[in-house]
Amino acid sequence: MANRQRTEGQARRDFIKLCCYITLILAAVLIFVNNLLPLIGVDVSGPFFRALELIKDIALLLGIVFGAWSFARAHGKTWVIIFWIAVVLYVASAIMGLF
């Protein structure tokens, strides 16, 4: 039986799926932590939770950026410019949310 090689597209789709999975798990945990733990008196404003928020935001960006890039590239230069502006704004807001 021959070994099947993965194409670059398959590897990228697997990476996107992994980013989406990480985002889902972190979002679920962080929503739970941010809404429930303060009610019982646990402080969730530390650097650990901020780092988890940043990881979630980056994984979300990676999970959606490839699909959005394909869409923007297929629709012309204006869409590509809007895409890059949105990516820069997203990254800046994710980083600024860390501090």
C-alpha distance (Angstrom), angle and dihedral (degrees) to the residues before:
residue distance angle dihedral
M1 . . .
A2 3.80 . .
N3 3.76 121.7 .
R4 3.77 111.9 -116.1
Q5 3.77 116.1 -136.7
R6 3.76 121.5 -141.9
T7 3.73 116.7 -121.2
E8 3.77 123.2 -134.3
G9 3.81 89.4 -107.8
Q10 3.80 92.0 54.7
A11 3.80 91.3 49.0
R12 3.81 90.8 49.8
R13 3.81 91.8 49.2
D14 3.81 90.2 50.0
F15 3.81 89.8 50.9
I16 3.80 91.0 49.6
K17 3.80 90.3 49.7
L18 3.81 90.3 50.4
C19 3.82 91.4 50.2
C20 3.80 90.7 49.3
Y21 3.80 90.9 49.3
I22 3.82 92.6 49.1
T23 3.80 89.9 47.9
L24 3.79 92.0 51.1
I25 3.80 93.7 49.3
L26 3.81 94.9 45.3
A27 3.81 93.1 44.3
A28 3.80 91.3 51.5
V29 3.80 92.8 47.8
L30 3.81 94.1 44.2
I31 3.80 93.8 47.6
F32 3.79 88.6 51.3
V33 3.81 92.8 45.5
N34 3.81 95.8 44.6
N35 3.80 93.9 48.0
L36 3.80 104.8 35.2
L37 3.79 108.8 30.8
P38 3.84 96.4 57.3
L39 3.82 87.8 55.9
I40 3.80 90.1 62.2
G41 3.80 93.5 43.1
V42 3.82 102.6 -97.9
D43 3.82 115.7 141.5
V44 3.83 111.1 -129.2
S45 3.79 98.3 176.6
G46 3.81 97.3 93.3
P47 3.79 129.2 116.7
F48 3.81 92.9 -99.5
F49 3.80 92.9 61.9
R50 3.81 92.1 42.4
A51 3.81 89.3 53.1
L52 3.81 90.1 50.7
E53 3.81 89.5 50.9
L54 3.82 90.4 51.8
I55 3.82 92.1 48.7
K56 3.81 89.5 49.7
D57 3.80 91.5 49.6
I58 3.81 92.8 49.0
A59 3.81 92.6 46.9
L60 3.80 89.3 49.6
L61 3.78 90.4 50.8
L62 3.79 92.3 50.0
G63 3.79 91.2 46.1
I64 3.79 94.1 55.7
V65 3.79 103.8 28.3
F66 3.82 96.6 77.0
G67 3.78 94.6 53.1
A68 3.78 91.7 43.4
W69 3.81 90.9 48.8
S70 3.81 91.8 53.1
F71 3.79 90.2 50.1
A72 3.81 94.4 46.4
R73 3.79 94.2 46.0
A74 3.79 91.3 52.0
H75 3.82 92.7 51.9
G76 3.79 101.8 51.7
K77 3.76 144.5 -103.0
T78 3.81 97.6 -49.7
W79 3.80 91.4 56.3
V80 3.81 91.0 48.0
I81 3.82 90.9 52.3
I82 3.80 90.6 49.1
F83 3.82 88.7 48.2
W84 3.80 93.4 54.4
I85 3.80 92.9 45.3
A86 3.81 89.5 52.0
V87 3.83 92.0 48.2
V88 3.81 92.1 50.2
L89 3.81 91.8 47.2
Y90 3.81 91.2 48.1
V91 3.81 93.7 49.7
A92 3.81 92.2 45.4
S93 3.79 92.5 49.8
A94 3.82 91.9 46.3
I95 3.80 91.4 51.6
M96 3.79 94.2 42.5
G97 3.81 88.9 50.2
L98 3.80 87.6 59.5
F99 3.80 93.9 63.8
